[in-house]
Amino acid sequence: MKYHIRKVKTGSNNIAVQVIRYINRKRVIEKHIGSAHNQGELRIQLDNASKLITGKTKQMPLFPEEETFVSLDQFEYLGFQYTFLLTSSG
C-alpha cells in the first residue's frame, strides 16, 4: 500500500498532519499525527509521519532528510583531462 502525508489547514489556522492512503479512489485516513501551530512543530509532525510510513512499509525513503556534506579540504585538485575522438566518414 502506498501512504501519503497530507497537510490540512484547520479552522483555527493550524496545520493538521495526517498519514493517508487511497482505497478504490477514496481517501482513508490511516493516522492523524497532530496539529502544528508553527513551522517548528510542523517539521516535527512531518518527521513523525515519515517515520510512521517507514515503519509500516519497511522501506527506507528515497531522499532521506539527513544530508551528508563532504568537506573539500579532504580532496586534492589534480586538474582536468579531455579526450576527443574524431572520425572521418566517407
Stockholm file with secondary structure:
# STOCKHOLM 1.0

chainA/1-90         MKYHIRKVKTGSNNIAVQVIRYINRKRVIEKHIGSAHNQGELRIQLDNASKLITGKTKQMPLFPEEETFVSLDQFEYLGFQYTFLLTSSG
#=GR chainA/1-90 SS CCEEEEEEECTTSCEEEEEEEEETTEEEEEEEEEEESSHHHHHHHHHHHHHHHHHHHCCCCSSCSCCCCCCGGGCCCCCCCCCCCCCCCC
#=GC SS_cons        CCEEEEEEECTTSCEEEEEEEEETTEEEEEEEEEEESSHHHHHHHHHHHHHHHHHHHCCCCSSCSCCCCCCGGGCCCCCCCCCCCCCCCC
//
